[in-house]
Every structure is written in structure tokens, then in C-alpha cells.
Amino acid sequence: MSSILEQDSAFYDLAQRRNVLFYHKGYFSHNIVASMGEVVRLQLEVAGVDGPTRRKLFSAFVELSQNIVHYSADALQPDSQSGGAIREGAVCIRKDGERHLMLCVNPISTADVEHLRTKLEPLRNMSLEEIKQAYKVSLRAETPEESKGAGLGFLTMARDACAPLEFAFHPRADDPETTLFCLKAII
């Protein structure tokens, strides 16, 4: 029993040393995201994060969490049941020098990898002005058929980030139909 407690303590210490401001691995729903949002907002305020950066971090937190709720392949409760989806993923906010890292991981269908890659890859090479222009165009455009939101999430994060969004896809050896999608934004 003590080795488990030592591991828990080591995890806590590691989170402290890595300047983790918020971390959640588990299930996400609209209600859970709303509750976590209150905690994130307060945690950022208590940590002394300035107002404009807090807004960007909070916005990225909401976008990443909604991505999990809408698109994670691991659903505890599917969309069709009352109350919306409850899906699995992880979100982390940590301070790294003067910047903050937003990290997100969630399982997606392997069949969706290329579609997601084609949405994200162009953002790596776009200037801030090109991202802002694409954002404005997307605001006026019809919502993409496959989208469960307005289709602005990645553009919003790319606009608010101080470096290009980083992403990776890791096929799961135990389940070839599922791939882990990892996204990092530096704000």
C-alpha cells in the first residue's frame, strides 16, 4: 500500500516541478467542461497570469475540451442519449518559462486521421495575418457538414498561440481502429 501512496506523492511532486496549473485525464462532457472551466479560470488568476493571456488560455482550454466532447472515439455515453456525450481525453495546462503550454490527447477513429491532418497541416505554415483572414472567412462561411461546432476551434487556437500548433497521431497497437491525437499550443 505504501508504494502506491509513494507513487501518488511522486506524481504530485512531478506536477509541481513541471509547473502544471491544471490537468484532467478522464471523461469530459459539457457539464464537466463548464465546471472545470471555473477551476481553470480561478487557477490562472491565482497563478498571476495576466488578463489577455488568461483569456487566450481559457479559450484554448474550452476549444480543446469541446474537441474531446465532440470527437473522442472513446464514449462512455454516446451523443444520442440525453445530456450529450461523455467522452475520454486529457488536457494539461502548464507554465514553461514565460509561456504556457496547452496539451490535449484523445482517441480518434483511425479513419479520421488524414481528414484532421489536412485541417491542421496548413496552419503550420500560415502567418498570423493569414490565420486571422481564414478566421474571418470561416465566420461568414457555412458550418462544415462534419463539424459539431462552427469549425473555428483550430483557427482560434492558432490565432492565439505564439508558435505554430504542434500535433501528432499515434496508432494504438491494441486497437488499430483507434489513434491517439495529440495537440500542443504554446500561448
WORAFEN-V296313 format. One line per field, one symbol per residue. ss: DSSP state (A for helix, B for strand, O for the rest). phi: phi as a letter, one per 30 degrees, with the letter a starting at -180 (. if undefined). psi: psi as a letter, one per 30 degrees, with the letter a starting at -180 (. if undefined). A space follows every 10 residues. Layout:
ss: ???
phi: ???
psi: ???
This chain:
ss: OAAAAAAAAA AAAAAAAOOB BBBBBBBBOA AAAAAAAAAA AAAAAAOOOO AAAAAAAAAA AAAAAAAAAA AOOOBBBOOO OOOOOBBBBB BBBBBBOOBB BBBBBBBBBA AAAAAAAAAA AAAAAOOAAA AAAAAAAAAA OOOOOOOOOO OOAAAAAAAA OOOOOBBBBB BBOOBBBBBB BBBBBBO
phi: .ddddddddd ddddddddhd caabblcbbd ddddddeddd eddddddidd eddedddddd edddddeded bddccdbded ddjidbbcab bbbbdbidcb ccbbbadbde dceddddddd edddcddedd dddddddddd dddeeddcbd iceddddddd dcbedcbabb ecddaddbbd ccbbbcb
psi: eeeeeeeeee eeeeeeeghk ekkkkbkkle eeeeeeeeee eeeeeefgkl eeeeeeeeee eeeeeeeeee fkfjkejlef lkfaljlkak kkkkkjbflk kkkkklklke ffeeeeefee effegkleee eeeeeeeeef lkkkefkgaf gfeeeeeeef lglkkkllkj kkefjffkkk kkkkkk.
